[in-house]
Amino acid sequence: EQKEFETIEDDIASLEEKIAKLEEDILKNARDFVKLSELTKEKEEAECLLEEKIERYIYLSELNEKILAQ
């Protein structure tokens, strides 16, 4: 968990960058239904993963605070 805590902020930043890039690609491919569908699905998956990482980050942060408080 300590190792994960040390890298999770980078993971979150990477996912946020990926989502921003996907949003740009979605706008560029607005007329290509097949590509738009693929990009939208990929973006939804990235957003779900980001939400999971943020929840995990909150848990690890709270755990870290408890450890430091002891």
Steps between C-alpha positions, in 0.01 A plus 500: 500500500790737572644447152159550345453819703829632362394452136123552504514876444697441178245238395217748556680772303561259211135401491391864504732571206367195314140614551584851376665351188199276441269801528706677232489191278124473549457858377726435200309185405148627562389395151653150506242299692712185533807685624286721723342192657843345567634822651193550716527145635871545573430832674228343718739220601773753584256706707395190697863412562571859605211490747635174647850649530368811674304289748811288562708817542260628764521170686880492483523863609284433803704190582821698467367768736409236758847347478668839535281589796619200699 
